[in-house]
């Protein structure tokens, strides 16, 4: 039988520490990424909601202006008839 020669490999302390810490670093990066995505979604939703509110306010102001114009026309008509 032939003997297999296994090489003697020494790993440095840096490699052992890096290998032990790497999963925690990746987990931290993943958590930060998830939190960032959640905040971006919240900001986007708030922006869209504010846009809808502004649009509704504009429509309400527009209808109010139309009603005021109608009232003014009626008042002018009454005043013209009274002359």
PDB file with one MODEL, atoms N, CA, C and O in Angstrom:
MODEL        1
ATOM      1  N   UNK A   1       0.813  -1.180   0.000  1.00  0.00           N
ATOM      2  CA  UNK A   1       0.000   0.000   0.000  1.00  0.00           C
ATOM      3  C   UNK A   1       0.863   1.252   0.000  1.00  0.00           C
ATOM      4  O   UNK A   1       1.922   1.337   0.620  1.00  0.00           O
ATOM      5  N   UNK A   2       0.326   2.222  -0.747  1.00  0.00           N
ATOM      6  CA  UNK A   2       1.057   3.479  -0.806  1.00  0.00           C
ATOM      7  C   UNK A   2       0.552   4.401   0.278  1.00  0.00           C
ATOM      8  O   UNK A   2      -0.635   4.436   0.604  1.00  0.00           O
ATOM      9  N   UNK A   3       1.473   5.130   0.813  1.00  0.00           N
ATOM     10  CA  UNK A   3       1.091   6.115   1.819  1.00  0.00           C
ATOM     11  C   UNK A   3       0.705   7.413   1.127  1.00  0.00           C
ATOM     12  O   UNK A   3       1.380   7.869   0.203  1.00  0.00           O
ATOM     13  N   UNK A   4      -0.390   7.997   1.590  1.00  0.00           N
ATOM     14  CA  UNK A   4      -0.736   9.313   1.064  1.00  0.00           C
ATOM     15  C   UNK A   4      -0.146  10.350   1.992  1.00  0.00           C
ATOM     16  O   UNK A   4      -0.243  10.249   3.216  1.00  0.00           O
ATOM     17  N   UNK A   5       0.440  11.305   1.409  1.00  0.00           N
ATOM     18  CA  UNK A   5       1.074  12.353   2.195  1.00  0.00           C
ATOM     19  C   UNK A   5       0.099  13.519   2.304  1.00  0.00           C
ATOM     20  O   UNK A   5      -0.275  14.126   1.300  1.00  0.00           O
ATOM     21  N   UNK A   6      -0.296  13.817   3.502  1.00  0.00           N
ATOM     22  CA  UNK A   6      -1.195  14.946   3.718  1.00  0.00           C
ATOM     23  C   UNK A   6      -0.360  16.171   4.037  1.00  0.00           C
ATOM     24  O   UNK A   6       0.513  16.122   4.905  1.00  0.00           O
ATOM     25  N   UNK A   7      -0.618  17.260   3.348  1.00  0.00           N
ATOM     26  CA  UNK A   7       0.166  18.459   3.614  1.00  0.00           C
ATOM     27  C   UNK A   7      -0.222  19.069   4.955  1.00  0.00           C
ATOM     28  O   UNK A   7      -1.382  19.040   5.365  1.00  0.00           O
ATOM     29  N   UNK A   8       0.749  19.602   5.598  1.00  0.00           N
ATOM     30  CA  UNK A   8       0.486  20.295   6.857  1.00  0.00           C
ATOM     31  C   UNK A   8       0.208  21.753   6.525  1.00  0.00           C
ATOM     32  O   UNK A   8       1.085  22.490   6.075  1.00  0.00           O
ATOM     33  N   UNK A   9      -1.047  22.150   6.761  1.00  0.00           N
ATOM     34  CA  UNK A   9      -1.450  23.511   6.430  1.00  0.00           C
ATOM     35  C   UNK A   9      -1.798  24.224   7.726  1.00  0.00           C
ATOM     36  O   UNK A   9      -2.613  23.755   8.520  1.00  0.00           O
ATOM     37  N   UNK A  10      -1.173  25.344   7.912  1.00  0.00           N
ATOM     38  CA  UNK A  10      -1.493  26.157   9.079  1.00  0.00           C
ATOM     39  C   UNK A  10      -2.304  27.354   8.610  1.00  0.00           C
ATOM     40  O   UNK A  10      -1.911  28.071   7.690  1.00  0.00           O
ATOM     41  N   UNK A  11      -3.420  27.549   9.247  1.00  0.00           N
ATOM     42  CA  UNK A  11      -4.215  28.725   8.910  1.00  0.00           C
ATOM     43  C   UNK A  11      -3.865  29.813   9.905  1.00  0.00           C
ATOM     44  O   UNK A  11      -3.622  29.555  11.084  1.00  0.00           O
ATOM     45  N   UNK A  12      -3.846  31.008   9.411  1.00  0.00           N
ATOM     46  CA  UNK A  12      -3.498  32.112  10.286  1.00  0.00           C
ATOM     47  C   UNK A  12      -4.699  32.453  11.166  1.00  0.00           C
ATOM     48  O   UNK A  12      -5.829  32.053  10.885  1.00  0.00           O
ATOM     49  N   UNK A  13      -4.435  33.183  12.210  1.00  0.00           N
ATOM     50  CA  UNK A  13      -5.501  33.590  13.126  1.00  0.00           C
ATOM     51  C   UNK A  13      -6.491  34.506  12.414  1.00  0.00           C
ATOM     52  O   UNK A  13      -7.687  34.484  12.706  1.00  0.00           O
ATOM     53  N   UNK A  14      -5.990  35.309  11.480  1.00  0.00           N
ATOM     54  CA  UNK A  14      -6.867  36.214  10.733  1.00  0.00           C
ATOM     55  C   UNK A  14      -7.922  35.426   9.962  1.00  0.00           C
ATOM     56  O   UNK A  14      -9.098  35.790   9.967  1.00  0.00           O
ATOM     57  N   UNK A  15      -7.515  34.374   9.316  1.00  0.00           N
ATOM     58  CA  UNK A  15      -8.449  33.566   8.530  1.00  0.00           C
ATOM     59  C   UNK A  15      -9.491  32.939   9.441  1.00  0.00           C
ATOM     60  O   UNK A  15     -10.669  32.899   9.084  1.00  0.00           O
ATOM     61  N   UNK A  16      -9.099  32.461  10.579  1.00  0.00           N
ATOM     62  CA  UNK A  16     -10.048  31.846  11.506  1.00  0.00           C
ATOM     63  C   UNK A  16     -11.034  32.880  12.042  1.00  0.00           C
ATOM     64  O   UNK A  16     -12.233  32.614  12.130  1.00  0.00           O
ATOM     65  N   UNK A  17     -10.532  34.045  12.395  1.00  0.00           N
ATOM     66  CA  UNK A  17     -11.416  35.102  12.904  1.00  0.00           C
ATOM     67  C   UNK A  17     -12.340  35.587  11.788  1.00  0.00           C
ATOM     68  O   UNK A  17     -13.538  35.766  12.005  1.00  0.00           O
ATOM     69  N   UNK A  18     -11.788  35.797  10.603  1.00  0.00           N
ATOM     70  CA  UNK A  18     -12.593  36.256   9.468  1.00  0.00           C
ATOM     71  C   UNK A  18     -13.704  35.252   9.159  1.00  0.00           C
ATOM     72  O   UNK A  18     -14.845  35.646   8.917  1.00  0.00           O
ATOM     73  N   UNK A  19     -13.381  33.979   9.166  1.00  0.00           N
ATOM     74  CA  UNK A  19     -14.357  32.932   8.889  1.00  0.00           C
ATOM     75  C   UNK A  19     -15.431  32.895   9.971  1.00  0.00           C
ATOM     76  O   UNK A  19     -16.594  32.620   9.676  1.00  0.00           O
ATOM     77  N   UNK A  20     -15.061  33.165  11.209  1.00  0.00           N
ATOM     78  CA  UNK A  20     -16.034  33.152  12.298  1.00  0.00           C
ATOM     79  C   UNK A  20     -16.927  34.388  12.268  1.00  0.00           C
ATOM     80  O   UNK A  20     -18.103  34.302  12.619  1.00  0.00           O
ATOM     81  N   UNK A  21     -16.398  35.522  11.859  1.00  0.00           N
ATOM     82  CA  UNK A  21     -17.134  36.788  11.907  1.00  0.00           C
ATOM     83  C   UNK A  21     -17.959  37.021  10.639  1.00  0.00           C
ATOM     84  O   UNK A  21     -18.960  37.736  10.683  1.00  0.00           O
ATOM     85  N   UNK A  22     -17.566  36.442   9.538  1.00  0.00           N
ATOM     86  CA  UNK A  22     -18.218  36.698   8.252  1.00  0.00           C
ATOM     87  C   UNK A  22     -19.731  36.483   8.275  1.00  0.00           C
ATOM     88  O   UNK A  22     -20.442  37.341   7.753  1.00  0.00           O
ATOM     89  N   UNK A  23     -20.268  35.420   8.832  1.00  0.00           N
ATOM     90  CA  UNK A  23     -21.735  35.256   8.835  1.00  0.00           C
ATOM     91  C   UNK A  23     -22.451  36.399   9.567  1.00  0.00           C
ATOM     92  O   UNK A  23     -23.525  36.826   9.146  1.00  0.00           O
ATOM     93  N   UNK A  24     -21.867  36.885  10.645  1.00  0.00           N
ATOM     94  CA  UNK A  24     -22.502  37.973  11.399  1.00  0.00           C
ATOM     95  C   UNK A  24     -22.469  39.280  10.611  1.00  0.00           C
ATOM     96  O   UNK A  24     -23.419  40.062  10.645  1.00  0.00           O
ATOM     97  N   UNK A  25     -21.377  39.505   9.910  1.00  0.00           N
ATOM     98  CA  UNK A  25     -21.276  40.711   9.077  1.00  0.00           C
ATOM     99  C   UNK A  25     -22.306  40.648   7.952  1.00  0.00           C
ATOM    100  O   UNK A  25     -22.990  41.634   7.676  1.00  0.00           O
ATOM    101  N   UNK A  26     -22.415  39.507   7.313  1.00  0.00           N
ATOM    102  CA  UNK A  26     -23.404  39.353   6.241  1.00  0.00           C
ATOM    103  C   UNK A  26     -24.822  39.506   6.772  1.00  0.00           C
ATOM    104  O   UNK A  26     -25.671  40.096   6.103  1.00  0.00           O
ATOM    105  N   UNK A  27     -25.089  38.986   7.956  1.00  0.00           N
ATOM    106  CA  UNK A  27     -26.405  39.135   8.568  1.00  0.00           C
ATOM    107  C   UNK A  27     -26.702  40.604   8.869  1.00  0.00           C
ATOM    108  O   UNK A  27     -27.821  41.068   8.649  1.00  0.00           O
ATOM    109  N   UNK A  28     -25.717  41.329   9.365  1.00  0.00           N
ATOM    110  CA  UNK A  28     -25.894  42.750   9.646  1.00  0.00           C
ATOM    111  C   UNK A  28     -26.163  43.532   8.367  1.00  0.00           C
ATOM    112  O   UNK A  28     -27.019  44.417   8.352  1.00  0.00           O
ATOM    113  N   UNK A  29     -25.450  43.219   7.305  1.00  0.00           N
ATOM    114  CA  UNK A  29     -25.671  43.889   6.021  1.00  0.00           C
ATOM    115  C   UNK A  29     -27.080  43.592   5.516  1.00  0.00           C
ATOM    116  O   UNK A  29     -27.756  44.488   5.011  1.00  0.00           O
ATOM    117  N   UNK A  30     -27.521  42.369   5.644  1.00  0.00           N
ATOM    118  CA  UNK A  30     -28.864  41.982   5.219  1.00  0.00           C
ATOM    119  C   UNK A  30     -29.927  42.725   6.022  1.00  0.00           C
ATOM    120  O   UNK A  30     -30.917  43.184   5.451  1.00  0.00           O
ATOM    121  N   UNK A  31     -29.743  42.852   7.326  1.00  0.00           N
ATOM    122  CA  UNK A  31     -30.696  43.573   8.173  1.00  0.00           C
ATOM    123  C   UNK A  31     -30.748  45.047   7.775  1.00  0.00           C
ATOM    124  O   UNK A  31     -31.832  45.620   7.662  1.00  0.00           O
ATOM    125  N   UNK A  32     -29.598  45.655   7.563  1.00  0.00           N
ATOM    126  CA  UNK A  32     -29.561  47.065   7.158  1.00  0.00           C
ATOM    127  C   UNK A  32     -30.253  47.244   5.811  1.00  0.00           C
ATOM    128  O   UNK A  32     -30.974  48.223   5.617  1.00  0.00           O
ATOM    129  N   UNK A  33     -30.048  46.331   4.894  1.00  0.00           N
ATOM    130  CA  UNK A  33     -30.687  46.404   3.580  1.00  0.00           C
ATOM    131  C   UNK A  33     -32.208  46.297   3.702  1.00  0.00           C
ATOM    132  O   UNK A  33     -32.933  47.038   3.038  1.00  0.00           O
ATOM    133  N   UNK A  34     -32.690  45.396   4.533  1.00  0.00           N
ATOM    134  CA  UNK A  34     -34.130  45.233   4.732  1.00  0.00           C
ATOM    135  C   UNK A  34     -34.727  46.490   5.355  1.00  0.00           C
ATOM    136  O   UNK A  34     -35.786  46.947   4.926  1.00  0.00           O
ATOM    137  N   UNK A  35     -34.063  47.051   6.359  1.00  0.00           N
ATOM    138  CA  UNK A  35     -34.554  48.275   6.992  1.00  0.00           C
ATOM    139  C   UNK A  35     -34.583  49.418   5.983  1.00  0.00           C
ATOM    140  O   UNK A  35     -35.535  50.199   5.968  1.00  0.00           O
ATOM    141  N   UNK A  36     -33.580  49.529   5.158  1.00  0.00           N
ATOM    142  CA  UNK A  36     -33.532  50.565   4.121  1.00  0.00           C
ATOM    143  C   UNK A  36     -34.702  50.412   3.152  1.00  0.00           C
ATOM    144  O   UNK A  36     -35.357  51.397   2.811  1.00  0.00           O
ATOM    145  N   UNK A  37     -34.965  49.194   2.712  1.00  0.00           N
ATOM    146  CA  UNK A  37     -36.071  48.954   1.778  1.00  0.00           C
ATOM    147  C   UNK A  37     -37.404  49.306   2.419  1.00  0.00           C
ATOM    148  O   UNK A  37     -38.265  49.895   1.766  1.00  0.00           O
ATOM    149  N   UNK A  38     -37.588  48.953   3.689  1.00  0.00           N
ATOM    150  CA  UNK A  38     -38.837  49.276   4.386  1.00  0.00           C
ATOM    151  C   UNK A  38     -39.029  50.784   4.444  1.00  0.00           C
ATOM    152  O   UNK A  38     -40.128  51.269   4.177  1.00  0.00           O
ATOM    153  N   UNK A  39     -37.991  51.534   4.783  1.00  0.00           N
ATOM    154  CA  UNK A  39     -38.119  52.988   4.851  1.00  0.00           C
ATOM    155  C   UNK A  39     -38.368  53.613   3.486  1.00  0.00           C
ATOM    156  O   UNK A  39     -39.130  54.574   3.381  1.00  0.00           O
ATOM    157  N   UNK A  40     -37.747  53.091   2.449  1.00  0.00           N
ATOM    158  CA  UNK A  40     -37.987  53.613   1.095  1.00  0.00           C
ATOM    159  C   UNK A  40     -39.449  53.384   0.702  1.00  0.00           C
ATOM    160  O   UNK A  40     -40.074  54.262   0.106  1.00  0.00           O
ATOM    161  N   UNK A  41     -39.991  52.219   1.029  1.00  0.00           N
ATOM    162  CA  UNK A  41     -41.389  51.930   0.716  1.00  0.00           C
ATOM    163  C   UNK A  41     -42.311  52.864   1.497  1.00  0.00           C
ATOM    164  O   UNK A  41     -43.293  53.363   0.948  1.00  0.00           O
ATOM    165  N   UNK A  42     -42.005  53.103   2.766  1.00  0.00           N
ATOM    166  CA  UNK A  42     -42.831  54.016   3.563  1.00  0.00           C
ATOM    167  C   UNK A  42     -42.792  55.432   2.998  1.00  0.00           C
ATOM    168  O   UNK A  42     -43.824  56.098   2.917  1.00  0.00           O
ATOM    169  N   UNK A  43     -41.625  55.888   2.613  1.00  0.00           N
ATOM    170  CA  UNK A  43     -41.497  57.237   2.042  1.00  0.00           C
ATOM    171  C   UNK A  43     -42.263  57.320   0.724  1.00  0.00           C
ATOM    172  O   UNK A  43     -42.930  58.321   0.460  1.00  0.00           O
ATOM    173  N   UNK A  44     -42.178  56.292  -0.096  1.00  0.00           N
ATOM    174  CA  UNK A  44     -42.899  56.291  -1.370  1.00  0.00           C
ATOM    175  C   UNK A  44     -44.404  56.314  -1.137  1.00  0.00           C
ATOM    176  O   UNK A  44     -45.128  57.040  -1.819  1.00  0.00           O
ATOM    177  N   UNK A  45     -44.877  55.528  -0.183  1.00  0.00           N
ATOM    178  CA  UNK A  45     -46.310  55.523   0.122  1.00  0.00           C
ATOM    179  C   UNK A  45     -46.769  56.881   0.628  1.00  0.00           C
ATOM    180  O   UNK A  45     -47.834  57.362   0.240  1.00  0.00           O
ATOM    181  N   UNK A  46     -45.984  57.494   1.478  1.00  0.00           N
ATOM    182  CA  UNK A  46     -46.338  58.808   2.014  1.00  0.00           C
ATOM    183  C   UNK A  46     -46.366  59.841   0.888  1.00  0.00           C
ATOM    184  O   UNK A  46     -47.262  60.684   0.841  1.00  0.00           O
ATOM    185  N   UNK A  47     -45.405  59.780  -0.005  1.00  0.00           N
ATOM    186  CA  UNK A  47     -45.349  60.705  -1.135  1.00  0.00           C
ATOM    187  C   UNK A  47     -46.584  60.552  -2.015  1.00  0.00           C
ATOM    188  O   UNK A  47     -47.192  61.543  -2.420  1.00  0.00           O
ATOM    189  N   UNK A  48     -46.954  59.301  -2.311  1.00  0.00           N
ATOM    190  CA  UNK A  48     -48.140  59.051  -3.135  1.00  0.00           C
ATOM    191  C   UNK A  48     -49.411  59.503  -2.426  1.00  0.00           C
ATOM    192  O   UNK A  48     -50.310  60.054  -3.061  1.00  0.00           O
ATOM    193  N   UNK A  49     -49.495  59.274  -1.116  1.00  0.00           N
ATOM    194  CA  UNK A  49     -50.675  59.702  -0.361  1.00  0.00           C
ATOM    195  C   UNK A  49     -50.780  61.226  -0.362  1.00  0.00           C
ATOM    196  O   UNK A  49     -51.873  61.768  -0.527  1.00  0.00           O
ATOM    197  N   UNK A  50     -49.664  61.918  -0.181  1.00  0.00           N
ATOM    198  CA  UNK A  50     -49.677  63.380  -0.210  1.00  0.00           C
ATOM    199  C   UNK A  50     -50.102  63.892  -1.580  1.00  0.00           C
ATOM    200  O   UNK A  50     -50.803  64.899  -1.671  1.00  0.00           O
ATOM    201  N   UNK A  51     -49.692  63.222  -2.630  1.00  0.00           N
ATOM    202  CA  UNK A  51     -50.103  63.608  -3.975  1.00  0.00           C
ATOM    203  C   UNK A  51     -51.603  63.465  -4.160  1.00  0.00           C
ATOM    204  O   UNK A  51     -52.242  64.319  -4.774  1.00  0.00           O
ATOM    205  N   UNK A  52     -52.168  62.381  -3.628  1.00  0.00           N
ATOM    206  CA  UNK A  52     -53.612  62.173  -3.737  1.00  0.00           C
ATOM    207  C   UNK A  52     -54.372  63.230  -2.932  1.00  0.00           C
ATOM    208  O   UNK A  52     -55.399  63.738  -3.383  1.00  0.00           O
ATOM    209  N   UNK A  53     -53.867  63.557  -1.747  1.00  0.00           N
ATOM    210  CA  UNK A  53     -54.509  64.573  -0.919  1.00  0.00           C
ATOM    211  C   UNK A  53     -54.480  65.918  -1.621  1.00  0.00           C
ATOM    212  O   UNK A  53     -55.479  66.638  -1.618  1.00  0.00           O
ATOM    213  N   UNK A  54     -53.353  66.265  -2.220  1.00  0.00           N
ATOM    214  CA  UNK A  54     -53.244  67.542  -2.935  1.00  0.00           C
ATOM    215  C   UNK A  54     -54.210  67.571  -4.121  1.00  0.00           C
ATOM    216  O   UNK A  54     -54.826  68.600  -4.399  1.00  0.00           O
ATOM    217  N   UNK A  55     -54.339  66.452  -4.811  1.00  0.00           N
ATOM    218  CA  UNK A  55     -55.250  66.388  -5.954  1.00  0.00           C
ATOM    219  C   UNK A  55     -56.701  66.554  -5.492  1.00  0.00           C
ATOM    220  O   UNK A  55     -57.475  67.265  -6.133  1.00  0.00           O
ATOM    221  N   UNK A  56     -57.069  65.910  -4.396  1.00  0.00           N
ATOM    222  CA  UNK A  56     -58.429  66.047  -3.869  1.00  0.00           C
ATOM    223  C   UNK A  56     -58.698  67.482  -3.434  1.00  0.00           C
ATOM    224  O   UNK A  56     -59.782  68.014  -3.673  1.00  0.00           O
ATOM    225  N   UNK A  57     -57.720  68.102  -2.803  1.00  0.00           N
ATOM    226  CA  UNK A  57     -57.867  69.493  -2.365  1.00  0.00           C
ATOM    227  C   UNK A  57     -58.058  70.408  -3.569  1.00  0.00           C
ATOM    228  O   UNK A  57     -58.892  71.313  -3.533  1.00  0.00           O
ATOM    229  N   UNK A  58     -57.298  70.184  -4.627  1.00  0.00           N
ATOM    230  CA  UNK A  58     -57.420  70.992  -5.834  1.00  0.00           C
ATOM    231  C   UNK A  58     -58.803  70.837  -6.452  1.00  0.00           C
ATOM    232  O   UNK A  58     -59.409  71.825  -6.865  1.00  0.00           O
ATOM    233  N   UNK A  59     -59.310  69.606  -6.520  1.00  0.00           N
ATOM    234  CA  UNK A  59     -60.635  69.371  -7.077  1.00  0.00           C
ATOM    235  C   UNK A  59     -61.709  70.053  -6.239  1.00  0.00           C
ATOM    236  O   UNK A  59     -62.654  70.622  -6.786  1.00  0.00           O
ATOM    237  N   UNK A  60     -61.570  70.000  -4.906  1.00  0.00           N
ATOM    238  CA  UNK A  60     -62.547  70.643  -4.025  1.00  0.00           C
ATOM    239  C   UNK A  60     -62.520  72.149  -4.221  1.00  0.00           C
ATOM    240  O   UNK A  60     -63.574  72.782  -4.285  1.00  0.00           O
ATOM    241  N   UNK A  61     -61.347  72.725  -4.316  1.00  0.00           N
ATOM    242  CA  UNK A  61     -61.243  74.165  -4.550  1.00  0.00           C
ATOM    243  C   UNK A  61     -61.857  74.536  -5.894  1.00  0.00           C
ATOM    244  O   UNK A  61     -62.504  75.576  -6.016  1.00  0.00           O
ATOM    245  N   UNK A  62     -61.661  73.706  -6.887  1.00  0.00           N
ATOM    246  CA  UNK A  62     -62.215  73.966  -8.210  1.00  0.00           C
ATOM    247  C   UNK A  62     -63.743  73.942  -8.174  1.00  0.00           C
ATOM    248  O   UNK A  62     -64.394  74.803  -8.764  1.00  0.00           O
ATOM    249  N   UNK A  63     -64.310  72.957  -7.483  1.00  0.00           N
ATOM    250  CA  UNK A  63     -65.776  72.905  -7.371  1.00  0.00           C
ATOM    251  C   UNK A  63     -66.300  74.078  -6.552  1.00  0.00           C
ATOM    252  O   UNK A  63     -67.363  74.617  -6.860  1.00  0.00           O
ATOM    253  N   UNK A  64     -65.576  74.478  -5.522  1.00  0.00           N
ATOM    254  CA  UNK A  64     -65.986  75.645  -4.725  1.00  0.00           C
ATOM    255  C   UNK A  64     -66.006  76.909  -5.591  1.00  0.00           C
ATOM    256  O   UNK A  64     -66.919  77.728  -5.482  1.00  0.00           O
ATOM    257  N   UNK A  65     -65.010  77.060  -6.437  1.00  0.00           N
ATOM    258  CA  UNK A  65     -64.944  78.225  -7.320  1.00  0.00           C
ATOM    259  C   UNK A  65     -66.133  78.216  -8.281  1.00  0.00           C
ATOM    260  O   UNK A  65     -66.738  79.257  -8.535  1.00  0.00           O
ATOM    261  N   UNK A  66     -66.463  77.044  -8.812  1.00  0.00           N
ATOM    262  CA  UNK A  66     -67.605  76.942  -9.724  1.00  0.00           C
ATOM    263  C   UNK A  66     -68.898  77.323  -9.012  1.00  0.00           C
ATOM    264  O   UNK A  66     -69.736  78.023  -9.580  1.00  0.00           O
ATOM    265  N   UNK A  67     -69.065  76.866  -7.775  1.00  0.00           N
ATOM    266  CA  UNK A  67     -70.273  77.209  -7.015  1.00  0.00           C
ATOM    267  C   UNK A  67     -70.347  78.713  -6.755  1.00  0.00           C
ATOM    268  O   UNK A  67     -71.419  79.308  -6.871  1.00  0.00           O
ATOM    269  N   UNK A  68     -69.241  79.319  -6.413  1.00  0.00           N
ATOM    270  CA  UNK A  68     -69.214  80.767  -6.165  1.00  0.00           C
ATOM    271  C   UNK A  68     -69.551  81.527  -7.444  1.00  0.00           C
ATOM    272  O   UNK A  68     -70.263  82.530  -7.392  1.00  0.00           O
ATOM    273  N   UNK A  69     -69.057  81.071  -8.577  1.00  0.00           N
ATOM    274  CA  UNK A  69     -69.374  81.719  -9.859  1.00  0.00           C
ATOM    275  C   UNK A  69     -70.865  81.630 -10.149  1.00  0.00           C
ATOM    276  O   UNK A  69     -71.470  82.602 -10.601  1.00  0.00           O
ATOM    277  N   UNK A  70     -71.460  80.464  -9.889  1.00  0.00           N
ATOM    278  CA  UNK A  70     -72.901  80.305 -10.105  1.00  0.00           C
ATOM    279  C   UNK A  70     -73.691  81.253  -9.202  1.00  0.00           C
ATOM    280  O   UNK A  70     -74.655  81.879  -9.644  1.00  0.00           O
ATOM    281  N   UNK A  71     -73.282  81.356  -7.944  1.00  0.00           N
ATOM    282  CA  UNK A  71     -73.968  82.259  -7.019  1.00  0.00           C
ATOM    283  C   UNK A  71     -73.843  83.704  -7.481  1.00  0.00           C
ATOM    284  O   UNK A  71     -74.811  84.461  -7.414  1.00  0.00           O
ATOM    285  N   UNK A  72     -72.668  84.092  -7.947  1.00  0.00           N
ATOM    286  CA  UNK A  72     -72.476  85.456  -8.447  1.00  0.00           C
ATOM    287  C   UNK A  72     -73.345  85.720  -9.675  1.00  0.00           C
ATOM    288  O   UNK A  72     -73.915  86.802  -9.816  1.00  0.00           O
ATOM    289  N   UNK A  73     -73.443  84.729 -10.562  1.00  0.00           N
ATOM    290  CA  UNK A  73     -74.301  84.892 -11.737  1.00  0.00           C
ATOM    291  C   UNK A  73     -75.750  85.085 -11.323  1.00  0.00           C
ATOM    292  O   UNK A  73     -76.454  85.920 -11.892  1.00  0.00           O
ATOM    293  N   UNK A  74     -76.206  84.312 -10.327  1.00  0.00           N
ATOM    294  CA  UNK A  74     -77.583  84.466  -9.852  1.00  0.00           C
ATOM    295  C   UNK A  74     -77.801  85.841  -9.235  1.00  0.00           C
ATOM    296  O   UNK A  74     -78.830  86.477  -9.466  1.00  0.00           O
ATOM    297  N   UNK A  75     -76.833  86.294  -8.452  1.00  0.00           N
ATOM    298  CA  UNK A  75     -76.956  87.613  -7.821  1.00  0.00           C
ATOM    299  C   UNK A  75     -76.984  88.707  -8.879  1.00  0.00           C
ATOM    300  O   UNK A  75     -77.788  89.634  -8.787  1.00  0.00           O
ATOM    301  N   UNK A  76     -76.115  88.612  -9.885  1.00  0.00           N
ATOM    302  CA  UNK A  76     -76.105  89.599 -10.971  1.00  0.00           C
ATOM    303  C   UNK A  76     -77.432  89.603 -11.717  1.00  0.00           C
ATOM    304  O   UNK A  76     -77.944  90.662 -12.077  1.00  0.00           O
ATOM    305  N   UNK A  77     -77.984  88.426 -11.946  1.00  0.00           N
ATOM    306  CA  UNK A  77     -79.263  88.320 -12.642  1.00  0.00           C
ATOM    307  C   UNK A  77     -80.363  89.003 -11.839  1.00  0.00           C
ATOM    308  O   UNK A  77     -81.183  89.733 -12.395  1.00  0.00           O
ATOM    309  N   UNK A  78     -80.378  88.761 -10.526  1.00  0.00           N
ATOM    310  CA  UNK A  78     -81.389  89.378  -9.668  1.00  0.00           C
ATOM    311  C   UNK A  78     -81.223  90.879  -9.653  1.00  0.00           C
ATOM    312  O   UNK A  78     -82.214  91.607  -9.719  1.00  0.00           O
ATOM    313  N   UNK A  79     -79.986  91.367  -9.568  1.00  0.00           N
ATOM    314  CA  UNK A  79     -79.746  92.814  -9.551  1.00  0.00           C
ATOM    315  C   UNK A  79     -80.133  93.456 -10.898  1.00  0.00           C
ATOM    316  O   UNK A  79     -80.686  94.555 -10.924  1.00  0.00           O
ATOM    317  N   UNK A  80     -79.846  92.781 -11.991  1.00  0.00           N
ATOM    318  CA  UNK A  80     -80.221  93.316 -13.304  1.00  0.00           C
ATOM    319  C   UNK A  80     -81.747  93.366 -13.475  1.00  0.00           C
ATOM    320  O   UNK A  80     -82.266  94.292 -14.099  1.00  0.00           O
ATOM    321  N   UNK A  81     -82.458  92.390 -12.932  1.00  0.00           N
ATOM    322  CA  UNK A  81     -83.912  92.381 -13.001  1.00  0.00           C
ATOM    323  C   UNK A  81     -84.521  93.483 -12.127  1.00  0.00           C
ATOM    324  O   UNK A  81     -85.578  94.029 -12.444  1.00  0.00           O
ATOM    325  N   UNK A  82     -83.833  93.801 -11.016  1.00  0.00           N
ATOM    326  CA  UNK A  82     -84.343  94.793 -10.073  1.00  0.00           C
ATOM    327  C   UNK A  82     -84.210  96.213 -10.635  1.00  0.00           C
ATOM    328  O   UNK A  82     -84.914  97.116 -10.182  1.00  0.00           O
ATOM    329  N   UNK A  83     -83.350  96.421 -11.581  1.00  0.00           N
ATOM    330  CA  UNK A  83     -83.139  97.770 -12.141  1.00  0.00           C
ATOM    331  C   UNK A  83     -84.252  98.191 -12.994  1.00  0.00           C
ATOM    332  O   UNK A  83     -84.231  99.295 -13.538  1.00  0.00           O
TER     333      UNK A  83
ENDMDL
END
